[in-house]
Amino acid sequence: MATLTTALNTAFTPAAGDFIVQCSAGTAALERRNTAGAAWVSVGIVTGNDAPIVSNPVAGASYRFVQVGSTTAVVQADQ
């Protein structure tokens, strides 16, 4: 399994299929945009010690983690 990102505010583009995300401290919002020019929209909130599976049925969508709150989030996405 390859790591896609461990950084906030950094876009990553997984291959088609499920990928996993985790937040081991703080709280982060996971956002997605379908094309480079599209607006970022919310996929959901990931809080400390959460590790959801994200369904990504098509290639080409970009994702990013954005900080929520004042505690620095520690995030990772893998596929």
C-alpha positions in Angstrom: 0.0 0.0 0.0 1.4 3.4 -1.0 1.1 6.6 1.0 -0.7 9.3 -0.9 -0.2 12.2 1.6 0.6 13.1 5.1 0.2 16.8 4.7 -2.6 19.3 5.2 -3.6 21.6 2.3 -1.9 19.4 -0.3 -3.9 17.9 -3.1 -3.5 14.2 -3.9 -5.1 12.1 -6.7 -5.7 8.5 -5.9 -6.3 5.8 -8.5 -9.9 4.6 -9.1 -11.0 2.5 -6.2 -11.2 2.7 -2.4 -8.5 4.4 -0.4 -8.1 4.9 3.4 -7.7 8.0 5.4 -6.8 8.6 9.0 -6.5 11.4 11.5 -4.5 10.4 14.6 -4.7 13.8 16.3 -6.9 17.0 15.9 -9.6 17.3 13.3 -9.5 17.6 9.6 -12.0 18.1 6.8 -11.5 15.9 3.7 -12.4 17.8 0.5 -12.7 16.8 -3.1 -12.8 18.5 -6.5 -13.7 16.6 -9.7 -11.5 18.7 -12.1 -8.6 21.1 -11.6 -10.9 24.2 -12.1 -13.7 23.0 -9.8 -14.4 24.3 -6.3 -13.3 22.2 -3.4 -16.3 20.5 -1.7 -16.7 18.6 1.6 -16.4 14.8 1.7 -16.6 14.7 5.5 -14.8 15.4 8.8 -12.1 13.1 10.1 -11.4 13.4 13.8 -8.5 12.1 16.0 -8.4 8.3 15.9 -10.8 7.9 12.9 -9.8 5.9 9.9 -12.6 5.7 7.3 -12.6 4.1 3.9 -13.3 6.5 1.0 -15.0 5.2 -2.2 -13.4 6.8 -5.3 -15.1 5.1 -8.3 -13.4 7.2 -11.0 -9.8 8.3 -11.7 -8.9 12.0 -11.8 -10.6 13.4 -8.7 -8.3 15.3 -6.3 -8.6 15.3 -2.6 -7.0 17.3 0.3 -7.2 17.5 4.1 -7.9 20.9 5.6 -7.4 21.8 9.2 -10.5 22.2 11.4 -10.2 23.8 14.8 -7.0 24.9 16.6 -5.3 21.6 17.3 -3.0 20.6 14.5 -4.4 17.5 12.7 -2.1 14.6 11.9 -3.4 13.0 8.7 -2.6 10.3 6.2 -4.1 8.8 3.1 -3.1 5.5 1.6 -4.1 3.3 -1.3 
